[in-house]
Amino acid sequence: MSRGSFLAGVALTMLLTGCTMGPDFAKPEAPGKSQAYLPDGPGEFVAAGIDGGEAQRIVSGMDIPGQWWGAFQSPKLDELIRIALAGNPDIKAASAALRVAQANARAQRATLFPTVQGGAGASALQVPTILSPPLADGTTYNYSLYTLGLTVSYNLDLWGGTRRAIESADALAEAQCFQLEGAYLSLASNVVAAAILEAGLREQVKATQDIIASQRDTLNILTRQSGLGAVTGADVAAQQAQLAQVEATLPPLQKALAQQRNLMATLLGRVPSQGVAEQFTLADLKLPQELPLSLPSKFVEQRPDVRAAEANLHSASAQIGVAVANQFPNITLNAGIATQALTVGTLFGRAAPAAIIGASLLQTIIDGGALAAKKRAAVAGYELADAQYKSTVLQAFRGVADALRALEYDALALRAAVAAEQATATSLQIARRRLDLGDTTYVFVLTAELAYRQASLARIQAQAARYADTAALFQALGGGWWNRDEQDSDPARRLRCRPPAPSSLRSCRRAMTDLTAIANAALSHCGIRAKITSLDEGSSEALACLTHLALVRDATLRLFDWNFARLTAELAELPSPTTRWAHKYALPSDCLRLRRLNERPLGEPAAFCELAAAYDDSGAPLAVVLTDLAPATAIYTARIVDSARWDQGFADAMAWGLAARICFELTGRDDRARSLTQMWQGALIQAASTSATENTFSAAPALPRILRARFGAS
């Protein structure tokens, strides 16, 4: 073969191997601007005037934290979810399924490479006399034959069937990633729902017990009055019937509470007999006042079930290409080399190896229509996956719409329940005053008390419903899985799934590191609708933000060894001090807090160094460290002025901290400012805890204690 022919053949082969059969997968279109969760938008979530009945408002485009349940500000709830995520067998099963899918995908990708096999053999040969040399003595000769060889085979993926199979396997692995994310979301949501339901049931049981006690008091009074002839036996019988009816409502509540405790133990990966130490009441939970709402066009990228359905659709599309490619000839290249010898010693000698190079072509001619049927099955499978994807999207939209309507109407129901409770409380007070004046009987007072207890029971149910509705909205929006820390003990939980596209959520997150965006977020936290276009625009809102921004930034940076702000520098030595220290070094001008010196952490106080103030030759103040160490390398927290370098958790904490500083100045609401301070503490603890898992110098478990000590938090 000429060189030109050889090159032409190679070029043709490369051209052919670049071909893939079947349709290229096209991502389903996102919902258009005309599509919305509700026809008239989310309603107003009114306040009810009690703890757990605060007004809630929707913040469109607000990002969802990875640990969204932290919005309820319950350390007990946070701990239960941590235990559940670590011990629930369903999570472990989903994690194992992900590893299976990932391994299968890697195995499928290996088919792109040649297969190399080595072999060795030994055999014994017996040569009869008739085949012996002419001068032989007529005896039979025995020989041993040893073989050593290497074979290489490579399947030319001319039609792209192998690449489509790899594409399908990768898509299935991605689907399993989102199945795992869905398992995380479902488990966390179930734990939150179980805690809320337990809290509501526990208080309902107590309220029902109070009602029963009140009814028994009424019955005892009527029984005594009946003995005196003041009331008839019919009145006593009616009260007995009423008491029995109320008593009949208590066992179902107790059963539901016990079952809820069993459910919580199961969610934590325990048998019911092991139980759960934590008990919840509604007072243990705080109702979030700001709720996220993603744009419908971005929402489909956040839902694990929608993303899993999309990945399954992608896999089904690739399977069509596999089925089409199987209808074309299959070409395999083969090459081999082998040596043979009569002894093992000569096998590795100068024996000339035998080589073989060849190719094989295999084309199915008659298969009874099997390949055509498989293609039709692949097309039908794609249509099935497409219908399932559309159904999943519809159900996801319904989930958000249901959560929004529940938030709207349950807020109204709670306000009405609170009003009814207050009215019955007033009626009870009036009844007691009339009793003191001798204007009514004690039975009338007990009847008014019964009405009050029943109204309280209805209020408890309505109050628990608002907590449950809030959790349902977080779950319906996807639960913020894309913001969860990737540092985890389970390898399958690291770098699990592709996050939402940069054009959506990640761009929003990056925008939050812009100072103007942080300022507007702070204003929104304060309940101020006005937005600023620049910190220099001269408005009162911009001036307040500009005044306090640097102070909040530096204070927040000093609190923790933030990863993005951690720098290392070789310190320049200054003239020796006159103190007991042997060396004096100048700290970098951007140093806010020294963390380590020559890999030695600074405690309070540090026995090996001392921080001091000095002045340079121009008279400018200079921060120095006095020590006996030489030379000196500092690891410190730097003053990072460029907000583009801040991580998202720090930017979020900055927004809450700035809001706490400017709220009273702009609104005059001291109660709101105190609430914002608590929100700042929560956001700061969450952001610092996330940073601590990546910090090689400080232990994450000690962080909450440190921050609580600094802020005076409980």
N, C-alpha and C positions, 0 to 999 in steps of 0.2 A: 504494500500500500504506500502511495506517495505521501509526502509530508502534507501537501495541500489537501488531499482527501482526508487524511487523519484529522487535521484541524477543522475541516468542514463537518466531519462527524461529531467532533467534540462540541462545536458550536450548536449543531442541531440538537444534540443531547441536552445541552444547557438550556436551550430554548424550550424544549419539550418539558424538562423537569420544572420549569417555571410556571407551567400551566396547572390550573386547578379547576376541577369540574364542580358543577353545582352553583347555587346562588351565593354571593358574598353577603354576609349578615349585615343588615341595616338596623341600627338601634331604633326602637319604636319612637315615634314622635311624642314629645312631651305635651301635656295639656296646653291648649292655647289660652290666650288672654280672656276669651269669652267664657271659659270654664271656671267655675268657682265652687267652693264647698257648699255655700248656701245661696239661694236666689237673692236674698236681701242683706247678705253680710252678717257677721257675728253680732249678736245683740249685746246689750249692756248687762254686765254682771254686777248687780247692785249690792250695796252693803246692807247688812242686817243689824248692825249696832252691837254685836257681841264678838268675843274672841272666836275665831274660826268663821266669822261671817263678814270679813272685810270685803270691800269692793275689789274686784279684779278687772284688769284691763288687758286687752290684746296688744302685743308689740309685734307688728308685722315685720318679718325678716329676722327676728331675734334668734340667735344661734342657741342650740340646746346643749347644755353641758353633758359630758359623758356619764357622770353620776348625777343624773337629773333628780333622783330622789332626795338629794341634798337640799332641794328647795323647801322641803318640809321641816328642815332644821331639827331633826331628831337623831341624836347620836345612837340611841337604841336601834332605830330603824337602819341606820348606816351599818351598824355592826351585824345585824341579822342578814342583810343582803350580802355583806362580805362573806359570812359563813356559808350562805346558800350558794354563792358562786363558786366557792371552793369545794363544797361537799355534795352538791346535788348530782345524782347519777345521770340524770338526763343531759346535763351539761357535759359530763365526761363521755357519754355515748356520742353526743354530737361532735365533740372534739376528736374522738377516735374515728368517726365517720369522715371528718375532714382530712385526717391523716391518711386514711385509706384512699380517698379521692385524689389527694396530692401525690401519693405514691403511684397510683394508676396512671396519672397524667405524666409523671416522670418516666414510667415504663413505656408509655406510648411514644414519648419524644425520642426514646432510645432507638425506635425503629427507623429513624432517619439515617442512622450510622451503619456501616458495614458490620457484619457478624464475622468474627474471627474465632475459629475453633482449632484447637490443637489435639492431636491424637498420637497414641503410641500403642504398639501391639507386638506380640510374640507368638510364633506358631512353630510347630514341629512338623517336619516333612519326612516321609519315608519313601525312598526311591527303590523300586524293585529291581531284580537282577536284569530283567529284560531291557531296562532303561539305563543300565550301568555302562561305564566306559568299556571299550572293546577289550582291553587288557586286564579288566577286573577279574577277581578270583571267584566271581559268582555269588558273593554274599550280598546281603541287603544293606543299603546305606541309609542312615538317619541324619537329617539336617535340622538345624534351628534357624528360623528366619525372624529377624527383628526389624520393625518398621517404625519410623518417626516422621510425622507429617504435620503440616499447617494448612488449613483451608480458609478462604475468605469468600464470603458471599455478600452481594449487595443488590437490593431490590430497587430498580430504577423507578422512582415515583413520577412516571411520565404524566399521569393524569391528575396528580395531586390528591389521590385517595388517602395516602398516609398523612399528608398535611391536614386534610380535612378531619381525619380521625384524631389527630393531635389537638386540633381546634376544638373538637367536640369534647375530648377529655378535659382540656383546660377549662372549658365552659362549665362542665359538670363539677369540677373542683371549685370554681368560683361560686356556683350555686350552693355547694355545701358550705362554703364560707359564710354566705348569707343565711343559710339554715342555722349555723352556729350563732350568728349574731341575733337571729330571731329567737333562739333558745335563751340567750342572755336576756334579751328584752322581755320575753315572756316570763322568765323566772323572776326578774326584778319586779315586774309589774304585779305578778301574783303575790309576792311577798308584801309589797306595798298595799295591795288590795286587802290581803289577809289581815294586816296590821290595822288598817282603817276599819274593816268590818268587825274585828275583835273589839276595838275601842268603842264602836257604836253599840255592839251587843252587850258589852260589859256595863255600859251606862244604862242601856235599856233594861237589863236585868235588875239593876239597882233601883231604877225608877219604878219598875213593876212591883218589886218587893215593897217599896214605900206605899204604892197604891193599895196593895193587899193589906198592909198594916193599917192604913186608913180605913179600909172597908171593914176590917175586923173590929176596929174601934166603934164604927157606926153600928155594926151588928150587936155588939155588947150593950150599947146604949139602948137600942131598940128592944133588946131582950129584957132589960131591966124595966124599961117603960111599959112593956107589955105585961109584965108581972104586976105592975101598979095600975094597969088598966088605962094607961095614957094613950097607947097605940093598939091597933088590932093585930091579930096573928097574921093577917094578910100582909101587913107592912113588914113584919119579921121575915116571912117567907120570901117576899120580894127582895129583901136585902140579902138573904141567904143565897138566892139565885144569882144576884149580881156579884156577890163575893166569889161564888163558884166559877162564874164566867171569867173573872179577872184571874183567879188562880189557875185556870186552864191555859191562860196565855203564858205563864211562867215556864213550864217545862219545855215548850218548843224553843224559847229563847235560850234556856240553859243548854239544851241539846245542840243548838246552832253554835253557841259559844264553845262547847266542848269539841265539836267537830272542827271548828275553826282552829282551835289549838292543835288538834291532830294534823290538820292540813299544814299548818306552819311548821310543825316538826318534820313532816314529810318533805316539804320544800327545802328544809335545811339538810336533808339527807339523813334523817334520824328516824327511828321507829317511834310511834306515839308514846310508848312507855318511857322513853328518854326525856320527852317533854322539851319545853322551851322556857328558860328562866324569865325572859323579858315578858312583861305584861303592859298593854297599851291602853291609854285613855285618850280621849280627844284633846285633853290639855297637853299631851306629849307632842302634838303636831302643830305646826304653824302653817296657815293657809298662804301659799304664794300669792302676792298681789299683782305680779306681772307674769303674763303667760305668753309663750311664743306661738307664732303662727307663720308657717312657711308658705311661700308663694306656691300655688298649685303646679306651676311649671317646674319647680325645684323639688316639690314634695315627693315625686316618684323616685328620686334619687336617694331619698333618706329611708324609705321603708325597706327593711330587710326582705320581707315577703315579695315585694314588687321586684326588687333586684334579683332575687332568687328565680322568680318566674321569667325574668328577662334572660338570665343566664341559661335556663332550661330551653328557652326559645332559641338562643344562639346555638346550643348543642344540637337541637333538632334540625336547624338549618344546615349545620355542618354534616349531619348524617345524610342529607340528600346528596351532597357531593361525594360522600363515601360510596353510596349506592350507585351513583352514575359512573364513577371511576371503576367500580368492579365489573362493569360491562365491557371494558376495554382490555386489550391484551396486557398481560403482566410479564415484564422482562426482568430477568435476574442475571447478573454477572457473577461468574464463579472463577476462582483462581485457587491453585493449590501447589504445594511443594512438599516432596517427601523423599526420604532416603531409606534404603534397605541394606541390611548387612547380615552376615551369618553369625557374627558375634557382637556382643554389646560394645566391646572395646573398639571395633572398627566402625560402629554405627556413627560415632562422632569423629571419625577420621576423615580421610580424603575421598570418601565415597561420593560419587557424583549424584547430586539430587535430581530427581525427576520432577518437572514442573508441568502444570496444565493450566490453561486459560480457556475459558469458554463462556458461552451465554446461552440462556434458555428462554424461550417464549412460550407462554401458556395462554390460550384463549378458549374460553368456554364456548362450545358450539351448540350443544343441545343440553338444556338443563330443566326442560319441562316448564319453562317460564318462571323459574325461581328468582333470577336476578331482576326481571321486570317487576315481579310481585314485591320484592324487597324495596325497589325504588318507589313503587306506589305506597308501600307502608311508610317509607321515610317521609314522603310528601304529606300523607295523612297525619303522621306524627308531628310534623311542623304545624299543620292546621290545628291540631289538638293543643299544642303548646301555645300557639297564638291566641286561641280562645281562652285558655287558662290564664294567660297573662292579662288579657283585657278584663276578665272576671276579677282577677286579683286587684287591678287598679280600681275598678268600680267599688269593690268591697273596702279598699283603703280610703277612698273618698267618702264613702258612707260612714266609716269609722270616725273620721274627723268631723263630719257634719253632725253625727249623733253626739259626739263629745261637746261640740259648741252649743248645740241646742240644750243638752243636759245642763251645761254650765249656766246658760241663760235662764232656763225655767226653774232649775233647782235653787238658784239664787233668789228668785221671786218667791219660791215656796218657803225657803228659810226665812225670808223677811216676813211673810205672812204667819209662819209658825211662831216666830219671835213675838210678833204683835199679839197673837192669840195667847201666848204664854204670859205676856205682860198684862193683857186684859183679865185673864183668869186670876193672876196674882193680885190685881187691884180688887177684883170681886171678892177674893178671899180676905183681903184686909178689911173691906167694908163689912163682910159677914162677921168677922171677929169683933169689930167695933160695935156692931149691933148686939152681939152676944154680951159684950161688957155692959151695954146699956139695958139689957134685959128685953130687947126688942125681937129676939129670935131664939131659936133653939140650937143646941149643940149639933143636932143632926143636920141642920141647914149649913153650919160651918163645915162639917165633914163632907157634905156634898160639894161645897165650893172648893174644898181642898182636893177632892177627887178630880174635879174638872181641871184644876191647876196641874195635878200630877199627870193627867192624860195629855194636856197641852205640852208639858215638859218632855214627855215621851215622844210626841210628834216632832218637837224641836230637835231632839237628839238625832232622830232618824234623818231629818232634813239637813242637819249639820254634817253628819257623816257622809251624806250624799255629795256635798260640795267637795269634800276631800277626795272622794272616789272619782268624781267627774274630772278633777284636776289631774289625777294620776292617769286617767283614761286618755286625756288629751296628749300628755307627754308620750304615752305608749302609741297612740294613733299617729303621731308625727315622726316616729322612728326611734325615739329615745336617745338621740345624740351619740350613737355608737361610733361615729367618725371622730369624736373628740375624746374617746377613751384612751387612757395611757397605754402605749404599746409595750411598756416594760412589764413583763409578766413571767411567772414561773412556768407556765405552760407554753412550749414552743409553738403549738398550733394556734395560740391566741395572739401571736405577734405578727404584725403585717398581714392581717387576715384577708381583708377585702379591699377592693378599690374604693376609696372615699368618693363622695359626690364630686362631680366634675368641677374643675377650677372656675368655670364660668358661673357657678352657682354659689355654693356655700363657702368654699375656700376663699373665693374672692371677697365675700362678705367678711370673713374672719380677718383677712389681711387688711380690709378697710377699717376694721376696729382698732388697728394699731395707729391709725392716723389721729393726730391730736384733736382735730376738729370733730372727728367722729366720736372720740372718747368724750369730748365736752358735750356733744349733743346727747350721747347716751346718759351722761350724768344729769343733764337737764330733764331728760325723759324720766329718769329714776325719781327726780324731785316732783314729778307731776306737772312740769312746765312744757306746754305744747310748742312754744317758740323754738325755732331752730336757728343756729348761727351759721354763717357761711365762712367765717374766719375768726380766729381769736383776736384779730386786730381791727375788727369792724367798728368798735367803739360802743356797742350796746352794753347795757348793764349786765346782761347774761354773759357776754364775751369777756367783759372786764373781770367779773367774778371768777370765771374759769381761768383766765390768764393769771390772776393774782395768786390763786391757790394751787395751780397745776404743778409747778416746780416743787413746792413744799410737799405735796402728796407724793410726787414721784420719788424724791430723795428719802422720805420717811419709809415708803414701801420698799425701796431698794435695800435700806439698811436692815430691815427686819429678817432677811433670809439670804442664804447663799444661792441666789438665782443662777441657774446654769448659763443663761444668755449674758449675764453681767459678770461672770467669773473670769478674771484675767490673771496672768502671771508676769512678773517683772523682776529683773535683777536690780537690786537697790544700789543706788550710788551712795558711797560712804562720805560723810561729812567730817570735819575736824573733830577729833576725839573729845568727848564731853569731860567735864570735871567731876562727874558723879562716879558711882561705883561701877558703871557699865564701861566696857572696853571699847564699844563701837557705837556710832550714831549713823543712822541711814535716813535719807530723805524718802518719804513715801511718794508715789506718783501723784500728780496733781489731780487726777480724776478718781483717786481712792476715796470711797465713802466709808468702807469698813474693812480692816485687815482681818482675814480669816485664818491664814496659816503662814508661818515663817519657817522656811527650810523643812517643809512637810510636817511641822509640829503645830497642832491646832492651838489657837489662842483660847484659853479658858478665861474665867472671870474670878480672880485675876490670873494672868499668865506669869509663871514664876521665872521664865527665861527671858522676858522682855518687858519693856515699858513704853507706852505711847506718850508722846509729849508734843508740845508746840514750839516752834522756833521761827526765825525770820531769815530770808535769803539776803543776798548782798544789796538788793534794791529795797529792802524793808518790807517785802510782801510776806504775809504769814505762810508758814511751811509746816506741814505735819511730818513728824519724825518718829522713828522707833529706836529705842535704846536697848542694846543687847550685847551679850558676850559672843554671839555667833558670828562667824566670818568664813566665807562670804555669806550674804543674805539674799534669799529669794523669797519674794512675797506673793502669796495668792490672795487676792482681794476682790471685793465687790466694787465695781466701777460705776461712776455716775454716767449712765447711758442716756444721753439726751435724745439721740435719734430713735424715735418711736418705731421705726421700721425694724429695729433689732429686738423689740420686745416680743416675748411670746404671748400667746392669746390669753392664757390664764392671768398673767400680770396685767395686760391691758384691761381685762374685765374687772379685776380688783381695783385698778386705777379709776375706772368709771364710777364704781360704787364709793371709793374713798373720796373722790372729788365731789360726788353728790352729797355725801355726809358733811363736807366742809362748807358748801355753798347753799345748802337747803334753807337754813334759817335766815341767811342773809338775803335771799331772793324771795322767800315765801313767808317768813315769819312763823313757820310751823315747827315748834320744838319737838312735838311728838313724832313728826315725820323724820326729823333729823336723827332722833334716837333710833328709829326703825332702820334708817339707812346705815347708821353705824353698825348695827347688828348684821345687816346684809353685807357690809364691807368685811366684817370679821369672817363671815361664812365664806365669801368669795376668796378672801386672802388665804384662809386655812386650806381650802380646796386647791388653789393654785400652788401654794407652797408645798402641799403634800404631793402633788403631781411632780413638782420639780425635785422633791426629796428622793423619789424613787430612782431618779437618774443621777443623783448626787453621790459621788464617791467619798465625800468627806464627812457627811453628817447622816445620822440615822433617822429615817422617816418616822418611826414610832414615837420619838421624843418631840416631834414638831408640834402637834396639837397642844401639848402641855406648855411649850415655850410661848406659843402665840396666845394661849389663854392667859398666861401670866402677864404678857405685855399689854393685852387689851382689857384685862380684868373680866374676861368672859367666864361664864360658868361652865 
